[in-house]
Amino acid sequence: MIVKQREIPLVILKLEALLRRLPPHHPKMPLIKEEISKRKAGFKGETSLDFPLGFLNDKRYYILHDLRLSDANRYFQMDTLILSLKFALILEVKNISGILHFDTIYNQLFRNKDGEESVFPCPIVQVNRQENQLKKWFAENGFGQLPIFSKVVITNPHTGIKSIPPNVNLSQKVIHKEVLPSKIIQIETNISENQISEKQLKKSIRLLKKASVRSGSSILDRFQINKEDVATGVFCPDCNLLPMIRVKRTWHCKACRRNYKEAHINAIKDYSLIFGTSITNRELRSFLQIESITVATRILNSMEFPHTGGYKNRKYELISIDNKNKGF
């Protein structure tokens, strides 16, 4: 049973927003496009896991996607966590093509594809670290001694997997997605008794979902981009003209002559993804390219964002924007 759904990674949404609002010939554009391509390939690999996971017993296994927890010192993220009464299983998903050589001595991953060799951080090291972090998190949150396992799941069925030097144990740690259900059943069979109660399991699921947070890191800082490079204004939903102009209580496009009452919503989403989730009246006016304090206040109040501070220094929190679809 899926108890925490998979969401489009926040970093992809941030990258797409940045891509929309940078000049086409910006020097960081190639890096951003490359990063988007890698992230989307990874997300595609994660979603392809849904088919083999669909063969699991809904009443026996609980699936949580995209967990990001804190072990008190740092955050750690897991693509998928499977819980049962007997064990927990961390899945690190890799959508990599070619021939993969896992160097178990120097803890590196070599990929040979089309005659070229590339080197990647070893995902085995990554999942082993996640095991230790999750074990610490379990201990701090009263989960008891639930055994924790981990596997690296290769989603491309045509990807070759080899070990340097040959290591038969690698097949227990690194697997293709097609054999995932049988590997899970194998773990289940090797543990004779339940390790926690049904009540403890459900409590742990609630705690995990509540503790999981999305990353709030700045996409501008990551690529060292000046905020002045980001284009402001409201895009036309029809012809993509930037900017639209505010006419009375609607947005007007000079190119296609269409009017949209809620065209600002996507612009505010872009702001929250690029600049952060708090905004002032002045910042909203600057980003939407409107002059009226009253109009900006009306926009913010109509979207029912929570706020702090007095009238002159008020800050609004841009949360749940997808649900803010009211006109004004």
C-alpha atoms as a printed R data frame, in Angstrom:
    type eleno elety resid chain resno       x       y       z
1   ATOM     1    CA   MET     A     1   0.000   0.000   0.000
2   ATOM     2    CA   ILE     A     2   1.371   3.405  -0.942
3   ATOM     3    CA   VAL     A     3   1.078   5.632   2.137
4   ATOM     4    CA   LYS     A     4   3.225   8.510   0.842
5   ATOM     5    CA   GLN     A     5   2.861   9.324  -2.830
6   ATOM     6    CA   ARG     A     6   5.731  10.245  -5.101
7   ATOM     7    CA   GLU     A     7   5.847  13.923  -6.070
8   ATOM     8    CA   ILE     A     8   7.737  15.714  -8.808
9   ATOM     9    CA   PRO     A     9  11.037  16.592  -7.104
10  ATOM    10    CA   LEU     A    10  11.112  20.190  -5.934
11  ATOM    11    CA   VAL     A    11  14.497  20.712  -7.562
12  ATOM    12    CA   ILE     A    12  12.976  19.944 -10.984
13  ATOM    13    CA   LEU     A    13  10.243  22.531 -10.418
14  ATOM    14    CA   LYS     A    14  12.879  25.071  -9.356
15  ATOM    15    CA   LEU     A    15  15.033  24.355 -12.392
16  ATOM    16    CA   GLU     A    16  12.064  24.680 -14.748
17  ATOM    17    CA   ALA     A    17  11.027  27.996 -13.194
18  ATOM    18    CA   LEU     A    18  14.579  29.292 -13.524
19  ATOM    19    CA   LEU     A    19  14.772  28.099 -17.127
20  ATOM    20    CA   ARG     A    20  11.585  30.021 -17.982
21  ATOM    21    CA   ARG     A    21  12.907  33.265 -16.550
22  ATOM    22    CA   LEU     A    22  16.501  33.448 -17.690
23  ATOM    23    CA   PRO     A    23  17.613  34.961 -21.020
24  ATOM    24    CA   PRO     A    24  18.095  32.211 -23.652
25  ATOM    25    CA   HIS     A    25  21.813  32.970 -23.953
26  ATOM    26    CA   HIS     A    26  22.532  33.191 -20.238
27  ATOM    27    CA   PRO     A    27  25.957  31.576 -19.542
28  ATOM    28    CA   LYS     A    28  24.470  29.157 -16.986
29  ATOM    29    CA   MET     A    29  21.748  27.924 -19.362
30  ATOM    30    CA   PRO     A    30  23.670  24.815 -20.584
31  ATOM    31    CA   LEU     A    31  24.333  23.718 -16.989
32  ATOM    32    CA   ILE     A    32  20.680  24.191 -16.036
33  ATOM    33    CA   LYS     A    33  19.443  22.214 -19.060
34  ATOM    34    CA   GLU     A    34  21.894  19.403 -18.326
35  ATOM    35    CA   GLU     A    35  20.781  19.275 -14.688
36  ATOM    36    CA   ILE     A    36  17.096  19.177 -15.678
37  ATOM    37    CA   SER     A    37  17.774  16.319 -18.099
38  ATOM    38    CA   LYS     A    38  19.565  14.284 -15.405
39  ATOM    39    CA   ARG     A    39  16.907  14.959 -12.783
40  ATOM    40    CA   LYS     A    40  14.047  14.044 -15.113
41  ATOM    41    CA   ALA     A    41  15.787  10.815 -16.129
42  ATOM    42    CA   GLY     A    42  16.142   9.951 -12.452
43  ATOM    43    CA   PHE     A    43  12.505  10.727 -11.751
44  ATOM    44    CA   LYS     A    44  11.433   8.642 -14.750
45  ATOM    45    CA   GLY     A    45  13.406   5.755 -13.292
46  ATOM    46    CA   GLU     A    46  11.687   6.174  -9.929
47  ATOM    47    CA   THR     A    47   8.211   6.168 -11.479
48  ATOM    48    CA   SER     A    48   9.051   3.014 -13.464
49  ATOM    49    CA   LEU     A    49   9.375   1.266 -10.096
50  ATOM    50    CA   ASP     A    50   5.602   1.482  -9.664
51  ATOM    51    CA   PHE     A    51   5.002  -1.581 -11.861
52  ATOM    52    CA   PRO     A    52   7.109  -4.137  -9.908
53  ATOM    53    CA   LEU     A    53   5.995  -2.620  -6.592
54  ATOM    54    CA   GLY     A    54   2.409  -3.196  -7.698
55  ATOM    55    CA   PHE     A    55   2.931  -6.947  -7.239
56  ATOM    56    CA   LEU     A    56   3.436  -6.576  -3.485
57  ATOM    57    CA   ASN     A    57   0.704  -7.442  -1.012
58  ATOM    58    CA   ASP     A    58  -1.069  -4.166  -0.121
59  ATOM    59    CA   LYS     A    59  -1.905  -5.436   3.364
60  ATOM    60    CA   ARG     A    60   1.638  -6.508   4.188
61  ATOM    61    CA   TYR     A    61   3.870  -3.781   2.764
62  ATOM    62    CA   TYR     A    62   3.650  -0.013   3.171
63  ATOM    63    CA   ILE     A    63   5.445   2.173   0.632
64  ATOM    64    CA   LEU     A    64   6.688   5.702   1.263
65  ATOM    65    CA   HIS     A    65   8.236   7.676  -1.596
66  ATOM    66    CA   ASP     A    66  10.531  10.722  -1.391
67  ATOM    67    CA   LEU     A    67  11.347  10.776   2.298
68  ATOM    68    CA   ARG     A    68  13.711  13.492   3.507
69  ATOM    69    CA   LEU     A    69  14.499  13.225   7.201
70  ATOM    70    CA   SER     A    70  16.917  14.806   9.647
71  ATOM    71    CA   ASP     A    71  19.199  12.681  11.828
72  ATOM    72    CA   ALA     A    72  19.831  15.746  14.045
73  ATOM    73    CA   ASN     A    73  23.121  16.546  12.299
74  ATOM    74    CA   ARG     A    74  22.089  16.552   8.649
75  ATOM    75    CA   TYR     A    75  19.301  15.658   6.253
76  ATOM    76    CA   PHE     A    76  19.159  12.406   4.328
77  ATOM    77    CA   GLN     A    77  16.836  11.487   1.500
78  ATOM    78    CA   MET     A    78  15.478   8.114   0.405
79  ATOM    79    CA   ASP     A    79  13.871   7.474  -2.966
80  ATOM    80    CA   THR     A    80  11.580   4.791  -1.546
81  ATOM    81    CA   LEU     A    81  11.151   3.161   1.859
82  ATOM    82    CA   ILE     A    82   9.181  -0.069   2.264
83  ATOM    83    CA   LEU     A    83   7.950  -0.984   5.741
84  ATOM    84    CA   SER     A    84   6.491  -4.220   7.063
85  ATOM    85    CA   LEU     A    85   6.069  -5.823  10.480
86  ATOM    86    CA   LYS     A    86   9.379  -7.630   9.954
87  ATOM    87    CA   PHE     A    87  11.753  -5.135   8.308
88  ATOM    88    CA   ALA     A    88  12.383  -1.822   6.576
89  ATOM    89    CA   LEU     A    89  13.857  -1.685   3.076
90  ATOM    90    CA   ILE     A    90  15.509   1.385   1.524
91  ATOM    91    CA   LEU     A    91  15.536   1.568  -2.285
92  ATOM    92    CA   GLU     A    92  18.020   3.799  -4.087
93  ATOM    93    CA   VAL     A    93  16.847   4.037  -7.687
94  ATOM    94    CA   LYS     A    94  19.264   4.550 -10.584
95  ATOM    95    CA   ASN     A    95  18.239   5.080 -14.190
96  ATOM    96    CA   ILE     A    96  21.637   4.594 -15.834
97  ATOM    97    CA   SER     A    97  22.279   2.949 -19.189
98  ATOM    98    CA   GLY     A    98  25.387   1.157 -20.455
99  ATOM    99    CA   ILE     A    99  27.588  -1.328 -18.609
100 ATOM   100    CA   LEU     A   100  28.079  -0.594 -14.900
101 ATOM   101    CA   HIS     A   101  31.217  -1.753 -13.095
102 ATOM   102    CA   PHE     A   102  30.983  -1.555  -9.306
103 ATOM   103    CA   ASP     A   103  34.464  -1.171  -7.829
104 ATOM   104    CA   THR     A   104  34.012  -2.702  -4.367
105 ATOM   105    CA   ILE     A   105  37.596  -1.897  -3.343
106 ATOM   106    CA   TYR     A   106  37.688   1.845  -4.019
107 ATOM   107    CA   ASN     A   107  33.922   2.326  -3.759
108 ATOM   108    CA   GLN     A   108  33.390   3.810  -7.203
109 ATOM   109    CA   LEU     A   109  30.956   3.198 -10.032
110 ATOM   110    CA   PHE     A   110  32.282   3.107 -13.589
111 ATOM   111    CA   ARG     A   111  29.914   3.362 -16.547
112 ATOM   112    CA   ASN     A   112  30.947   2.281 -20.043
113 ATOM   113    CA   LYS     A   113  28.656   3.526 -22.792
114 ATOM   114    CA   ASP     A   114  29.322   3.971 -26.506
115 ATOM   115    CA   GLY     A   115  33.032   3.524 -25.950
116 ATOM   116    CA   GLU     A   116  33.270   6.218 -23.251
117 ATOM   117    CA   GLU     A   117  33.922   5.679 -19.546
118 ATOM   118    CA   SER     A   118  32.394   7.823 -16.793
119 ATOM   119    CA   VAL     A   119  32.849   7.698 -13.032
120 ATOM   120    CA   PHE     A   120  30.002   8.137 -10.523
121 ATOM   121    CA   PRO     A   121  29.798   8.096  -6.715
122 ATOM   122    CA   CYS     A   122  29.063   4.567  -5.569
123 ATOM   123    CA   PRO     A   123  25.342   4.176  -4.747
124 ATOM   124    CA   ILE     A   124  26.171   1.237  -2.457
125 ATOM   125    CA   VAL     A   125  28.035   3.614  -0.172
126 ATOM   126    CA   GLN     A   126  25.040   5.936  -0.349
127 ATOM   127    CA   VAL     A   127  22.450   3.339   0.714
128 ATOM   128    CA   ASN     A   128  24.703   1.970   3.447
129 ATOM   129    CA   ARG     A   129  24.943   5.482   4.852
130 ATOM   130    CA   GLN     A   130  21.166   5.828   4.624
131 ATOM   131    CA   GLU     A   131  20.808   2.588   6.571
132 ATOM   132    CA   ASN     A   132  22.904   3.995   9.398
133 ATOM   133    CA   GLN     A   133  21.061   7.315   9.378
134 ATOM   134    CA   LEU     A   134  17.651   5.646   9.365
135 ATOM   135    CA   LYS     A   135  18.748   3.309  12.178
136 ATOM   136    CA   LYS     A   136  19.713   6.368  14.220
137 ATOM   137    CA   TRP     A   137  16.402   8.065  13.360
138 ATOM   138    CA   PHE     A   138  14.466   4.949  14.391
139 ATOM   139    CA   ALA     A   139  16.319   4.800  17.722
140 ATOM   140    CA   GLU     A   140  15.646   8.468  18.457
141 ATOM   141    CA   ASN     A   141  11.946   8.092  17.667
142 ATOM   142    CA   GLY     A   142  11.230   4.891  19.580
143 ATOM   143    CA   PHE     A   143  10.935   2.466  16.646
144 ATOM   144    CA   GLY     A   144  12.719  -0.356  18.416
145 ATOM   145    CA   GLN     A   145  15.037  -2.757  16.601
146 ATOM   146    CA   LEU     A   146  13.284  -3.064  13.244
147 ATOM   147    CA   PRO     A   147  15.896  -4.548  10.854
148 ATOM   148    CA   ILE     A   148  16.866  -2.224   8.022
149 ATOM   149    CA   PHE     A   149  17.984  -3.434   4.582
150 ATOM   150    CA   SER     A   150  18.838  -1.534   1.422
151 ATOM   151    CA   LYS     A   151  19.152  -2.165  -2.289
152 ATOM   152    CA   VAL     A   152  20.295  -0.248  -5.341
153 ATOM   153    CA   VAL     A   153  17.664  -0.731  -8.036
154 ATOM   154    CA   ILE     A   154  18.677  -0.323 -11.699
155 ATOM   155    CA   THR     A   155  15.567   0.570 -13.692
156 ATOM   156    CA   ASN     A   156  16.929   0.181 -17.231
157 ATOM   157    CA   PRO     A   157  16.515  -3.523 -18.145
158 ATOM   158    CA   HIS     A   158  19.298  -3.281 -20.761
159 ATOM   159    CA   THR     A   159  21.917  -2.029 -18.294
160 ATOM   160    CA   GLY     A   160  24.702  -4.500 -17.520
161 ATOM   161    CA   ILE     A   161  25.935  -4.962 -13.940
162 ATOM   162    CA   LYS     A   162  29.456  -6.177 -13.152
163 ATOM   163    CA   SER     A   163  31.705  -6.220 -10.113
164 ATOM   164    CA   ILE     A   164  35.390  -5.278  -9.739
165 ATOM   165    CA   PRO     A   165  36.744  -7.705  -8.548
166 ATOM   166    CA   PRO     A   166  34.064 -10.374  -9.094
167 ATOM   167    CA   ASN     A   167  31.798 -10.421  -6.046
168 ATOM   168    CA   VAL     A   168  28.821 -12.767  -5.775
169 ATOM   169    CA   ASN     A   169  27.359 -10.694  -2.944
170 ATOM   170    CA   LEU     A   170  26.846  -7.749  -5.307
171 ATOM   171    CA   SER     A   171  23.748  -9.458  -6.732
172 ATOM   172    CA   GLN     A   172  22.103  -9.176  -3.306
173 ATOM   173    CA   LYS     A   173  22.738  -5.432  -3.118
174 ATOM   174    CA   VAL     A   174  22.391  -4.229  -6.719
175 ATOM   175    CA   ILE     A   175  19.422  -5.555  -8.687
176 ATOM   176    CA   HIS     A   176  17.285  -4.861 -11.715
177 ATOM   177    CA   LYS     A   177  13.785  -3.648 -10.938
178 ATOM   178    CA   GLU     A   178  12.182  -6.782 -12.396
179 ATOM   179    CA   VAL     A   179  13.498  -8.971  -9.565
180 ATOM   180    CA   LEU     A   180  12.575  -6.544  -6.779
181 ATOM   181    CA   PRO     A   181   9.370  -8.351  -5.662
182 ATOM   182    CA   SER     A   182  11.165 -11.691  -5.345
183 ATOM   183    CA   LYS     A   183  14.021 -10.096  -3.375
184 ATOM   184    CA   ILE     A   184  11.518  -8.545  -0.965
185 ATOM   185    CA   ILE     A   185   9.787 -11.891  -0.464
186 ATOM   186    CA   GLN     A   186  13.207 -13.447   0.162
187 ATOM   187    CA   ILE     A   187  13.910 -10.961   2.972
188 ATOM   188    CA   GLU     A   188  10.457 -11.640   4.415
189 ATOM   189    CA   THR     A   189  11.012 -15.404   4.367
190 ATOM   190    CA   ASN     A   190  14.369 -15.172   6.143
191 ATOM   191    CA   ILE     A   191  12.806 -13.377   9.147
192 ATOM   192    CA   SER     A   192  10.635 -15.784  11.088
193 ATOM   193    CA   GLU     A   193   8.775 -13.445  13.463
194 ATOM   194    CA   ASN     A   194   7.294  -9.968  13.427
195 ATOM   195    CA   GLN     A   195   9.652  -7.381  14.889
196 ATOM   196    CA   ILE     A   196   7.053  -4.708  15.711
197 ATOM   197    CA   SER     A   197   3.298  -4.652  16.252
198 ATOM   198    CA   GLU     A   198   0.685  -3.362  13.822
199 ATOM   199    CA   LYS     A   199   0.138  -0.412  16.152
200 ATOM   200    CA   GLN     A   200   3.844   0.437  16.195
201 ATOM   201    CA   LEU     A   201   4.015   0.158  12.418
202 ATOM   202    CA   LYS     A   202   1.160   2.579  11.856
203 ATOM   203    CA   LYS     A   203   2.642   4.987  14.385
204 ATOM   204    CA   SER     A   204   5.991   4.853  12.606
205 ATOM   205    CA   ILE     A   205   4.324   5.631   9.272
206 ATOM   206    CA   ARG     A   206   2.602   8.683  10.746
207 ATOM   207    CA   LEU     A   207   5.869   9.912  12.261
208 ATOM   208    CA   LEU     A   208   7.811   9.409   9.038
209 ATOM   209    CA   LYS     A   209   5.259  11.315   6.962
210 ATOM   210    CA   LYS     A   210   5.132  14.149   9.487
211 ATOM   211    CA   ALA     A   211   8.923  14.397   9.772
212 ATOM   212    CA   SER     A   212   9.605  14.383   6.042
213 ATOM   213    CA   VAL     A   213  10.387  17.844   4.621
214 ATOM   214    CA   ARG     A   214  11.192  19.143   1.157
215 ATOM   215    CA   SER     A   215  14.511  20.845   0.511
216 ATOM   216    CA   GLY     A   216  14.502  24.632   0.794
217 ATOM   217    CA   SER     A   217  17.922  25.264  -0.759
218 ATOM   218    CA   SER     A   218  18.291  28.248  -3.086
219 ATOM   219    CA   ILE     A   219  18.468  27.462  -6.806
220 ATOM   220    CA   LEU     A   220  20.123  30.842  -7.441
221 ATOM   221    CA   ASP     A   221  22.903  30.117  -4.963
222 ATOM   222    CA   ARG     A   222  23.428  26.673  -6.427
223 ATOM   223    CA   PHE     A   223  24.204  28.086  -9.884
224 ATOM   224    CA   GLN     A   224  25.581  31.398  -8.592
225 ATOM   225    CA   ILE     A   225  23.043  33.448 -10.537
226 ATOM   226    CA   ASN     A   226  22.252  37.061  -9.691
227 ATOM   227    CA   LYS     A   227  18.606  37.766  -8.918
228 ATOM   228    CA   GLU     A   228  18.748  40.670 -11.371
229 ATOM   229    CA   ASP     A   229  19.168  38.119 -14.196
230 ATOM   230    CA   VAL     A   230  15.703  36.668 -13.519
231 ATOM   231    CA   ALA     A   231  12.958  38.084 -15.760
232 ATOM   232    CA   THR     A   232   9.934  39.488 -13.929
233 ATOM   233    CA   GLY     A   233   6.322  39.834 -15.037
234 ATOM   234    CA   VAL     A   234   3.344  37.602 -15.812
235 ATOM   235    CA   PHE     A   235   3.466  35.182 -18.740
236 ATOM   236    CA   CYS     A   236   0.491  34.946 -21.094
237 ATOM   237    CA   PRO     A   237  -0.962  31.428 -20.689
238 ATOM   238    CA   ASP     A   238  -1.867  31.387 -24.396
239 ATOM   239    CA   CYS     A   239   1.078  32.818 -26.361
240 ATOM   240    CA   ASN     A   240   3.710  32.984 -23.595
241 ATOM   241    CA   LEU     A   241   4.286  36.717 -24.009
242 ATOM   242    CA   LEU     A   242   6.137  38.375 -21.137
243 ATOM   243    CA   PRO     A   243   4.945  40.590 -19.554
244 ATOM   244    CA   MET     A   244   1.164  40.910 -19.561
245 ATOM   245    CA   ILE     A   245  -0.273  44.175 -18.280
246 ATOM   246    CA   ARG     A   246  -2.754  44.688 -15.467
247 ATOM   247    CA   VAL     A   247  -6.031  46.241 -16.671
248 ATOM   248    CA   LYS     A   248  -8.624  46.721 -13.949
249 ATOM   249    CA   ARG     A   249  -9.001  43.256 -12.381
250 ATOM   250    CA   THR     A   250  -7.536  41.157 -15.156
251 ATOM   251    CA   TRP     A   251  -4.313  40.539 -17.055
252 ATOM   252    CA   HIS     A   252  -4.212  41.625 -20.695
253 ATOM   253    CA   CYS     A   253  -1.897  40.284 -23.410
254 ATOM   254    CA   LYS     A   254  -0.895  42.848 -26.021
255 ATOM   255    CA   ALA     A   255   0.050  40.130 -28.518
256 ATOM   256    CA   CYS     A   256  -2.939  37.766 -28.606
257 ATOM   257    CA   ARG     A   257  -5.413  40.229 -27.022
258 ATOM   258    CA   ARG     A   258  -6.619  37.677 -24.506
259 ATOM   259    CA   ASN     A   259  -7.531  38.438 -20.897
260 ATOM   260    CA   TYR     A   260  -6.898  36.170 -17.911
261 ATOM   261    CA   LYS     A   261  -7.959  36.859 -14.337
262 ATOM   262    CA   GLU     A   262  -5.598  34.365 -12.711
263 ATOM   263    CA   ALA     A   263  -2.462  34.559 -14.873
264 ATOM   264    CA   HIS     A   264  -0.526  35.865 -11.856
265 ATOM   265    CA   ILE     A   265  -0.806  32.534 -10.009
266 ATOM   266    CA   ASN     A   266   1.895  30.839 -12.099
267 ATOM   267    CA   ALA     A   267   4.095  33.908 -11.741
268 ATOM   268    CA   ILE     A   268   3.826  33.727  -7.946
269 ATOM   269    CA   LYS     A   269   4.675  30.016  -8.127
270 ATOM   270    CA   ASP     A   270   7.808  30.909 -10.067
271 ATOM   271    CA   TYR     A   271   8.718  33.498  -7.441
272 ATOM   272    CA   SER     A   272   8.367  30.986  -4.608
273 ATOM   273    CA   LEU     A   273  10.495  28.411  -6.449
274 ATOM   274    CA   ILE     A   274  13.263  30.844  -7.364
275 ATOM   275    CA   PHE     A   275  13.372  33.345  -4.502
276 ATOM   276    CA   GLY     A   276  11.765  31.558  -1.552
277 ATOM   277    CA   THR     A   277   8.392  31.142   0.083
278 ATOM   278    CA   SER     A   278   7.994  34.554   1.747
279 ATOM   279    CA   ILE     A   279   7.133  37.805  -0.019
280 ATOM   280    CA   THR     A   280   6.254  41.403   0.815
281 ATOM   281    CA   ASN     A   281   3.839  43.716  -0.949
282 ATOM   282    CA   ARG     A   282   6.766  45.600  -2.457
283 ATOM   283    CA   GLU     A   283   8.398  42.402  -3.732
284 ATOM   284    CA   LEU     A   284   5.139  41.234  -5.272
285 ATOM   285    CA   ARG     A   285   4.656  44.547  -7.068
286 ATOM   286    CA   SER     A   286   8.189  44.420  -8.409
287 ATOM   287    CA   PHE     A   287   7.880  40.833  -9.639
288 ATOM   288    CA   LEU     A   288   4.416  41.172 -11.199
289 ATOM   289    CA   GLN     A   289   5.286  44.625 -12.594
290 ATOM   290    CA   ILE     A   290   2.368  46.452 -11.015
291 ATOM   291    CA   GLU     A   291   2.480  49.805  -9.238
292 ATOM   292    CA   SER     A   292  -0.594  49.828  -7.018
293 ATOM   293    CA   ILE     A   293  -0.138  48.831  -3.379
294 ATOM   294    CA   THR     A   294  -3.886  48.262  -3.182
295 ATOM   295    CA   VAL     A   295  -3.918  45.856  -6.138
296 ATOM   296    CA   ALA     A   296  -0.997  43.895  -4.702
297 ATOM   297    CA   THR     A   297  -2.720  43.703  -1.311
298 ATOM   298    CA   ARG     A   298  -5.907  42.479  -2.973
299 ATOM   299    CA   ILE     A   299  -3.984  39.749  -4.801
300 ATOM   300    CA   LEU     A   300  -2.247  38.534  -1.643
301 ATOM   301    CA   ASN     A   301  -5.368  38.651   0.522
302 ATOM   302    CA   SER     A   302  -7.500  36.855  -2.074
303 ATOM   303    CA   MET     A   303  -5.059  33.968  -2.090
304 ATOM   304    CA   GLU     A   304  -5.348  33.695   1.697
305 ATOM   305    CA   PHE     A   305  -1.648  33.375   2.386
306 ATOM   306    CA   PRO     A   306  -0.760  33.403   6.089
307 ATOM   307    CA   HIS     A   307   1.199  36.496   7.079
308 ATOM   308    CA   THR     A   308   3.222  38.016   9.892
309 ATOM   309    CA   GLY     A   309   4.051  41.581  10.846
310 ATOM   310    CA   GLY     A   310   2.168  44.844  10.725
311 ATOM   311    CA   TYR     A   311   0.787  46.606   7.673
312 ATOM   312    CA   LYS     A   312   4.067  48.274   6.664
313 ATOM   313    CA   ASN     A   313   6.392  45.309   7.220
314 ATOM   314    CA   ARG     A   314   4.016  42.439   6.530
315 ATOM   315    CA   LYS     A   315   5.387  39.222   5.033
316 ATOM   316    CA   TYR     A   316   3.242  36.607   3.337
317 ATOM   317    CA   GLU     A   317   4.047  32.881   3.258
318 ATOM   318    CA   LEU     A   318   3.554  31.401  -0.205
319 ATOM   319    CA   ILE     A   319   2.204  27.988   0.771
320 ATOM   320    CA   SER     A   320  -0.225  25.668  -1.042
321 ATOM   321    CA   ILE     A   321  -0.253  27.893  -4.128
322 ATOM   322    CA   ASP     A   322  -1.883  25.145  -6.199
323 ATOM   323    CA   ASN     A   323  -4.972  25.529  -4.034
324 ATOM   324    CA   LYS     A   324  -5.072  29.311  -4.385
325 ATOM   325    CA   ASN     A   325  -7.098  29.682  -7.535
326 ATOM   326    CA   LYS     A   326  -9.565  32.365  -6.618
327 ATOM   327    CA   GLY     A   327 -10.258  35.349  -8.829
328 ATOM   328    CA   PHE     A   328 -10.521  38.935  -7.690
